[in-house]
């Protein structure tokens, strides 16, 4: 297919652009301003004022353009106040709500139409911002010519950059402002009364001789730069906003076609540069075209369809396996292509499966649900091929399992059943899952053995509170070593110290707290005054004392059992007949009238 593509390029085209810089004028906010010899638009006649500005945030008013007479309704001012665009006449004004005090370049404009319902319109960056009326009638005077960067009464100097100041004696439409706000004019339109491009000087360099802001109209309403430093980065000529952008576009054509830009026609891959004149501004613009030629494409596709289905390629329809070639005609903007189709027909699939479910469960396959054992047949659509398949399901149902267990544990021991943990006696029921995923009910009868490990001490005897169990007394002071023969419920300690008992109940055991015995202590001098002989003895034993008066006598087994007790009437000598008691180790306890207690050791043979 052969065709010729013509490109009607207008500079308003919205594409990626490459820009060249223009200059602007930076005002210091103190005393810089430009005084022109243009008296401005007077009276109540239509007008438009435009400018590019770049300003920091300043909380008070700083003026962009102003002219007229300093009297009510006779001054026409375009300014910023608190960083927002404001249009005013002496006596009243209107402030917008778009923040422009952000140190970025913005285009601003105001129009005045004395016969419109809303006489004032303001614009920001080519778009309508506000439409409004002011209570003060407009009757602009001519006492002071147009000032740029200061109010006509010499205050509120502008701080920041100003560029492309245009004053018109016509009301520019929203479409006209949008079409030209970001371009310089080379051919000046009708109604443009004063036009300051601020393109003089070298940005940021010494520009001491560049003291005139030229008016580009035939009237030459030039402006005088007042108080500018004309050197450095401020109060001088600076780089302005990027205007008159070049158009950089990517274009694709088919082999045999052509592409035209202005008076040039191209048919091959490449990058081409053309200079065109804007129909709006009259300025030359650079058009950069990246041209790509698309050559004929052969596309191979492998397609699978289900038995009984068809496939369409272009105007052809196929239902049988095979290889087919089609030439497709491109839609406008595309290129022709050849499509080779390798078509495969997928035959129906038959499958069989055996499935087990739990009692009370449901098995789902396709749109069907089954809960009873049996054999079922379903037609499904394959997720892989999209074709139908027949599945036979043999379904079995597993019965519910019920189980009961008896567990015995010690106090402090815990048993885990499923996700639950038990540590107190009771009967518990848990529902668990088997390896097949079915529920089973487990009843647990749990018995926890508790031991009362408390002990008492009275009259020299240690006793475990809980009886009927097994015991082992230990000496806490000697690393909890077992006391030989001390395996009864009671213990008669022979000396002061810390004692505890280990209590056994079947496989469970518990140890009491240590109890401190201090009332068995006597001085070595007093103990040495008492003699027991013979020791070991078989029948008769003598106890004599030099100074300790015996008031009471007791004979105890090491297991805490008292086998002999006698009250004595203040004797220093005592005889005992131990012939009837079993052989073993005994504790003799002697006490005097003051209650002082002495324990001595006796071995019966």
C-alpha positions in Angstrom: 0.0 0.0 0.0 1.4 3.4 -1.0 0.3 6.6 0.5 1.4 10.2 1.2 1.1 11.5 4.7 1.0 15.3 5.0 1.8 17.0 8.3 0.0 20.2 9.0 2.1 21.4 12.0 0.9 24.3 14.1 3.1 25.6 16.9 0.3 24.9 19.4 0.9 21.1 18.9 1.2 19.5 22.4 4.3 17.3 22.1 7.7 16.9 23.8 9.7 20.1 23.2 13.2 21.4 23.2 13.4 25.1 24.3 15.9 27.9 23.9 16.3 30.5 26.7 15.2 34.1 26.6 16.2 36.9 29.0 14.2 38.6 31.6 14.7 41.4 34.1 15.2 40.9 37.8 13.9 43.5 40.3 15.4 43.8 43.8 12.2 44.7 45.6 13.8 47.9 47.0 14.0 50.6 44.4 14.3 48.9 41.0 11.7 49.8 38.4 11.2 50.5 34.7 9.7 53.9 33.7 8.2 53.8 30.2 6.9 56.7 28.1 3.6 54.9 27.3 0.6 56.6 28.9 -1.4 53.4 29.0 -5.0 52.7 28.2 -7.1 55.6 29.5 -10.7 56.0 30.6 -13.2 53.1 30.6 -12.0 51.4 27.4 -11.2 47.7 26.9 -7.7 46.4 27.7 -5.5 43.4 28.4 -2.3 43.3 30.5 0.0 40.3 30.4 3.4 39.4 31.9 5.6 36.5 33.0 6.7 36.7 36.6 8.9 34.7 39.0 8.5 35.8 42.6 9.2 34.5 46.1 6.5 34.6 48.7 6.1 38.1 50.1 3.3 38.9 52.6 2.6 42.4 51.2 1.8 44.0 47.9 4.5 44.2 45.1 3.5 45.7 41.8 4.0 44.1 38.3 2.5 46.9 36.1 0.8 50.1 37.0 -0.2 53.4 35.3 -2.8 56.3 35.6 -3.6 58.9 38.2 -3.4 58.3 42.0 -7.1 58.9 42.6 -10.2 56.8 43.1 -10.9 54.6 40.0 -8.1 56.3 38.0 -5.2 53.9 38.6 -5.0 50.4 36.9 -2.7 48.0 38.7 -1.7 44.3 38.2 0.2 43.0 41.3 0.8 40.3 43.8 -0.3 40.5 47.4 0.6 37.8 49.8 1.8 35.7 46.8 -1.6 35.8 45.1 -2.6 37.6 41.9 -4.5 40.9 42.4 -6.1 43.3 40.0 -7.1 46.7 41.3 -8.1 50.3 40.7 -7.7 53.0 43.3 -10.5 52.3 45.7 -11.0 48.5 45.3 -9.4 45.3 44.0 -9.8 41.5 43.8 -7.3 38.9 45.0 -7.2 35.4 43.6 -6.5 32.1 45.4 -3.7 30.6 43.3 -0.4 30.9 45.0 2.2 32.4 42.7 4.8 33.4 45.2 6.6 30.1 44.8 9.8 31.2 42.9 8.7 29.6 39.7 7.9 31.2 36.4 4.2 31.9 35.8 2.2 33.8 33.1 -0.4 36.2 34.5 -3.0 38.4 32.7 -6.0 40.6 33.4 -8.6 41.8 30.9 -11.2 44.6 31.3 -14.4 44.6 29.2 -16.6 47.6 30.1 -19.7 46.0 28.5 -19.4 42.4 29.8 -21.5 41.1 32.7 -18.3 40.3 34.6 -15.9 43.1 33.5 -12.7 41.7 34.9 -11.0 38.3 34.2 -7.7 37.1 35.4 -5.6 34.3 34.0 -2.8 32.1 35.4 -0.5 30.1 33.1 -2.9 30.5 30.1 -6.0 29.4 32.0 -8.9 31.5 33.3 -8.6 31.9 37.0 -11.4 34.4 38.1 -14.1 36.5 36.6 -15.4 39.4 38.8 -16.6 43.0 39.0 -15.2 45.8 41.3 -17.4 48.3 43.1 -15.2 51.2 42.0 -15.9 52.5 38.4 -12.9 52.4 36.1 -11.8 55.8 34.8 -8.0 55.3 34.3 -6.1 58.6 34.3 -2.9 59.6 32.5 -0.8 61.4 35.1 1.9 58.7 35.3 3.0 56.6 32.3 3.2 52.9 32.6 5.6 51.7 35.3 6.9 48.2 35.5 7.9 46.9 38.9 6.5 49.8 41.0 3.3 51.5 41.9 2.8 55.0 40.4 3.1 56.6 43.9 6.6 55.2 44.2 6.0 52.3 46.7 5.6 48.5 46.7 8.5 47.7 44.4 8.4 44.2 42.8 10.9 41.5 44.0 11.7 38.8 41.4 11.8 38.4 37.7 9.5 40.0 35.0 9.4 39.1 31.3 7.1 39.5 28.3 5.0 42.5 29.4 2.2 43.2 26.9 -0.4 45.9 27.0 -3.4 45.7 24.6 -6.2 48.0 23.8 -8.5 45.0 23.1 -10.0 42.3 25.3 -8.0 39.1 24.6 -10.2 36.0 24.6 -9.4 32.9 26.7 -8.6 31.0 23.5 -6.2 33.8 22.3 -4.4 33.9 25.7 -4.1 30.1 25.9 -2.6 30.0 22.3 0.1 32.6 22.8 0.9 33.0 26.5 4.1 30.9 26.3 5.4 32.3 23.0 7.1 35.5 21.9 5.6 37.5 19.0 7.6 38.1 15.9 4.7 39.5 13.8 2.8 41.8 16.2 -1.0 41.3 16.2 -3.5 44.2 16.0 -4.2 45.8 19.3 -0.8 45.3 20.9 0.0 48.8 22.1 3.2 48.1 24.1 5.4 45.0 24.1 8.5 44.6 26.3 10.4 41.3 25.6 13.3 42.1 28.0 15.8 40.2 25.8 18.7 42.7 26.1 22.0 42.0 27.9 23.8 38.8 28.9 22.1 37.0 31.7 24.0 37.4 35.0 27.0 39.3 33.5 28.0 43.0 33.6 25.4 44.9 31.6 26.1 48.5 32.6 25.3 49.8 29.2 22.0 48.0 28.8 19.7 50.6 30.5 16.8 50.6 28.1 13.9 48.1 27.9 12.9 48.3 24.3 9.2 48.4 23.2 8.9 46.0 20.2 5.9 48.0 18.7 6.3 50.7 16.1 5.5 53.3 18.7 8.8 52.7 20.6 7.4 53.3 24.1 10.8 52.3 25.5 11.4 52.1 29.2 14.3 53.4 31.3 15.8 51.0 33.9 16.0 52.9 37.2 18.4 52.0 40.0 19.4 48.5 38.7 22.8 47.2 39.6 23.1 45.6 36.1 25.7 43.0 37.4 25.4 39.7 39.1 22.4 37.4 39.7 19.9 40.0 40.8 18.9 43.5 39.9 20.1 42.6 36.4 19.3 40.9 33.1 18.6 37.2 33.9 17.4 34.1 32.1 13.7 34.2 31.5 11.1 31.5 30.9 11.5 29.1 27.9 9.4 30.5 25.1 9.0 29.7 21.4 9.6 25.9 22.0 10.8 23.7 19.2 8.7 20.7 18.4 10.3 17.3 18.7 8.1 14.4 17.6 8.3 10.7 16.8 6.6 9.7 13.5 6.0 6.2 12.2 5.1 5.3 8.6 4.8 2.1 6.6 7.3 1.1 3.9 6.3 2.9 0.6 4.6 5.8 2.4 6.0 9.4 2.8 5.9 12.1 5.5 5.7 15.8 4.7 6.8 18.7 7.0 6.3 22.1 5.5 7.8 21.9 2.0 9.9 18.8 2.8 8.9 15.1 2.2 10.7 12.2 3.8 10.4 8.4 3.0 13.4 6.9 5.0 14.3 6.4 8.6 16.1 9.4 10.1 16.0 12.6 12.1 15.0 15.7 10.1 15.0 19.4 11.0 12.7 22.0 9.4 12.1 25.7 10.1 8.4 26.8 10.0 6.8 30.1 10.7 4.0 30.1 13.4 0.6 31.2 12.2 -0.1 32.7 15.6 3.1 34.6 16.6 4.9 34.9 13.2 8.1 33.6 14.8 10.2 30.8 13.3 10.1 27.4 15.0 12.3 24.4 14.7 10.5 21.2 13.9 12.6 18.0 14.7 11.1 14.8 13.3 12.3 11.4 14.2 11.0 9.3 11.4 10.7 5.5 11.7 9.7 3.3 8.7 7.8 0.1 9.5 8.6 -2.8 7.1 6.2 -5.7 6.3 5.7 -8.0 9.3 5.2 -11.8 9.1 3.6 -13.1 12.3 3.4 -16.8 13.3 0.9 -17.9 15.9 0.2 -21.3 17.4 -3.4 -21.6 18.5 -5.3 -24.5 20.2 -9.1 -24.7 20.2 -11.5 -27.3 21.5 -13.1 -29.9 19.3 -16.1 -28.2 17.7 -14.8 -24.6 18.0 -13.6 -22.3 15.2 -11.0 -19.5 14.9 -11.2 -16.4 12.8 -8.1 -14.6 11.3 -9.1 -11.5 9.3 -12.0 -12.6 7.1 -11.2 -16.3 7.3 -12.6 -19.0 9.7 -11.0 -22.3 10.4 -12.3 -25.4 12.3 -9.8 -28.1 11.4 -6.2 -28.6 12.4 -3.7 -27.2 9.9 -1.4 -24.3 8.9 -3.1 -21.2 7.3 -1.7 -18.0 5.8 -3.6 -14.7 5.8 -2.7 -11.1 4.8 -4.3 -8.6 7.1 -5.0 -5.1 5.8 -4.0 -2.5 8.4 -6.4 0.0 9.9 -5.6 3.7 9.2 -2.2 4.5 10.7 -1.0 0.9 10.6 0.8 -1.3 8.2 -0.2 -4.6 6.4 1.0 -7.8 7.9 1.1 -11.6 7.1 -0.2 -14.0 9.7 0.7 -17.7 9.6 -1.6 -19.7 11.9 -0.7 -23.2 13.2 -4.1 -24.6 14.4 -4.4 -27.6 16.8 -7.7 -29.2 17.8 -7.9 -30.4 21.4 -9.8 -33.7 21.8 -12.1 -34.2 24.8 -10.4 -35.6 28.0 -11.8 -38.4 30.2 -10.5 -38.9 33.7 -11.3 -41.0 36.8 -10.5 -40.3 40.5 -11.1 -41.9 43.9 -11.9 -39.4 46.7 -12.4 -39.9 50.4 -14.3 -37.4 52.6 -15.1 -37.3 56.3 -18.5 -38.1 57.7 -20.7 -35.0 57.4 -18.4 -33.5 54.8 -19.1 -32.4 51.2 -17.0 -33.0 48.1 -17.3 -30.3 45.4 -16.4 -30.8 41.8 -17.4 -28.3 39.2 -20.9 -27.1 40.1 -21.8 -30.4 41.9 -21.7 -31.3 45.6 -21.7 -34.9 47.0 -21.9 -36.1 50.6 -22.7 -39.8 50.2 -20.5 -42.6 49.0 -21.1 -43.5 45.3 -19.8 -43.1 41.8 -20.5 -39.7 40.0 -19.8 -38.3 36.5 -19.2 -34.5 35.8 -18.4 -32.5 32.7 -15.7 -29.8 33.6 -13.9 -27.1 31.7 -10.1 -27.4 31.8 -8.3 -24.4 33.4 -5.4 -25.1 31.1 -7.0 -25.6 27.7 -10.5 -24.3 28.3 -12.0 -27.4 26.8 -14.5 -29.8 28.3 -13.5 -33.0 30.1 -15.5 -35.8 31.7 -14.5 -36.8 35.2 -15.7 -39.9 37.0 -15.5 -39.7 40.8 -15.6 -42.7 43.1 -16.5 -41.2 46.5 -16.0 -43.0 49.9 -17.1 -41.5 53.3 -14.9 -42.1 56.4 -16.8 -42.7 59.8 -16.3 -40.5 62.8 -13.7 -41.8 65.3 -14.4 -41.7 69.1 -11.6 -42.4 71.6 -11.4 -42.2 75.5 -8.1 -42.1 77.5 -7.2 -42.2 81.2 -4.2 -40.0 82.3 -2.6 -39.5 85.7 -0.1 -36.8 86.4 1.6 -34.9 89.2 0.8 -31.4 90.3 2.5 -28.9 88.0 2.5 -31.4 85.1 0.5 -30.5 81.9 -1.0 -32.7 79.2 -1.6 -31.5 75.6 -4.5 -32.8 73.6 -4.7 -31.3 70.2 -4.4 -27.5 70.7 -5.5 -27.6 74.4 -3.4 -27.9 77.5 -4.7 -29.4 80.8 -3.1 -29.3 84.3 -6.0 -30.0 86.7 -8.1 -33.0 87.4 -11.3 -33.4 85.2 -12.9 -34.8 82.2 -12.2 -33.1 78.9 -13.5 -33.5 75.3 -11.5 -32.4 72.3 -12.2 -32.7 68.5 -9.1 -33.5 66.6 -8.3 -34.0 62.9 -6.9 -37.3 61.6 -4.2 -37.7 59.0 -7.0 -37.8 56.4 -8.4 -34.6 57.8 -11.5 -36.1 59.4 -12.7 -35.2 62.9 -12.1 -37.6 65.9 -13.5 -37.0 69.4 -11.1 -37.7 72.3 -12.4 -37.8 75.9 -9.7 -37.5 78.4 -10.2 -38.4 82.1 -7.3 -36.6 83.9 -6.3 -37.2 87.5 -3.7 -34.8 88.9 -2.0 -36.0 92.2 -1.4 -33.3 94.7 0.8 -33.5 97.8 0.6 -31.3 100.9 4.3 -30.6 101.5 3.8 -28.6 104.7 5.5 -29.7 107.9 5.2 -28.7 111.6 7.6 -28.5 114.5 6.5 -29.0 118.1 8.4 -30.2 121.2 11.5 -31.0 119.2 9.6 -33.1 116.6 9.3 -32.3 112.9 6.1 -33.8 111.3 4.9 -34.0 107.7 1.2 -32.9 107.7 0.0 -35.4 105.1 0.1 -39.0 106.3 0.0 -42.4 104.7 2.7 -41.6 102.1 6.5 -42.3 101.8 9.0 -39.8 103.3 12.7 -39.0 103.2 14.0 -36.3 105.6 17.0 -34.2 104.4 19.5 -31.8 105.8 19.2 -28.5 104.0 22.5 -27.2 105.4 24.4 -30.1 103.8 23.1 -29.8 100.3 19.8 -31.6 100.9 21.6 -34.8 101.8 19.3 -37.6 103.0 19.3 -38.4 106.7 20.0 -42.1 107.3 17.0 -43.9 108.5 14.8 -40.8 108.5 11.9 -42.2 106.4 9.0 -41.9 108.7 6.3 -39.1 108.9 8.1 -37.6 111.9 11.7 -36.7 112.6 13.4 -35.8 115.9 16.5 -33.7 115.0 19.5 -34.2 117.1 20.9 -30.7 116.6 19.9 -27.3 115.4 19.8 -26.6 111.7 17.5 -26.5 108.6 15.5 -29.6 107.7 13.0 -30.5 105.0 11.1 -33.6 103.9 10.6 -35.2 100.5 7.1 -36.7 100.2 6.4 -39.5 97.7 3.0 -40.4 96.4 3.4 -43.1 93.7 5.4 -41.6 90.9 4.9 -38.0 92.2 7.0 -36.3 94.8 7.3 -32.9 96.4 9.8 -31.3 98.8 8.7 -29.1 101.7 10.3 -25.7 102.5 13.3 -25.9 104.9 12.4 -25.3 108.5 15.0 -23.7 110.8 15.5 -25.5 114.2 17.3 -23.3 116.9 15.9 -24.5 120.3 18.2 -27.5 120.6 21.4 -25.4 121.2 23.3 -25.6 124.5 26.8 -24.4 125.4 29.6 -26.9 125.0 30.5 -26.4 128.8 27.0 -27.5 129.8 26.9 -30.5 127.5 30.3 -31.6 128.8 28.9 -31.8 132.3 26.5 -34.6 131.4 27.6 -38.2 131.0 25.8 -41.2 129.5 27.3 -44.6 130.3 27.7 -47.2 129.2 27.1 -46.1 125.6 26.5 -48.2 123.6 24.4 -50.1 126.2 22.4 -53.3 126.5 20.2 -52.9 129.5 21.0 -50.4 132.3 22.2 -46.8 131.4 23.3 -44.1 133.8 23.0 -40.4 133.3 24.9 -38.1 135.6 25.3 -34.3 135.7 27.5 -32.0 137.7 25.2 -29.0 137.6 22.3 -29.6 135.2 19.2 -30.6 137.4 17.0 -33.0 135.5 13.3 -32.3 135.7 12.1 -34.4 132.7 13.5 -37.3 130.7 12.4 -38.5 127.1 13.7 -41.2 124.8 13.0 -40.8 121.1 13.6 -42.9 118.0 15.1 -41.1 115.0 11.8 -41.5 113.2 10.2 -39.1 115.8 8.5 -41.7 118.1 8.7 -41.2 121.9 9.4 -44.6 123.5 10.0 -43.5 127.1 9.0 -40.4 129.2 9.4 -39.7 132.9 9.1 -36.6 135.1 12.1 -36.3 137.6 12.2 -34.4 140.8 15.3 -32.3 140.3 17.9 -35.1 140.2 21.5 -34.9 139.1 21.7 -38.7 138.5 19.3 -40.9 136.6 19.3 -44.6 135.7 17.4 -46.2 132.8 16.4 -49.7 131.9 16.5 -50.1 128.1 16.5 -53.8 128.0 12.9 -54.0 126.5 13.4 -51.5 123.6 14.7 -52.6 120.2 18.3 -52.1 119.2 19.0 -48.8 117.4 20.0 -45.2 117.7 17.9 -43.0 120.1 17.8 -39.4 121.2 17.8 -38.7 125.0 16.1 -35.4 125.8 16.7 -33.8 129.2 15.1 -30.6 130.4 15.5 -28.6 133.6 13.1 -26.4 135.6 13.8 -23.4 133.3 12.8 -25.4 130.2 16.4 -25.6 128.9 16.6 -28.7 126.6 19.7 -31.0 126.1 19.7 -33.8 123.5 22.2 -36.6 123.7 22.8 -39.7 121.6 22.3 -43.3 122.8 23.0 -46.5 121.0 21.1 -49.6 122.1 22.8 -52.9 121.2 
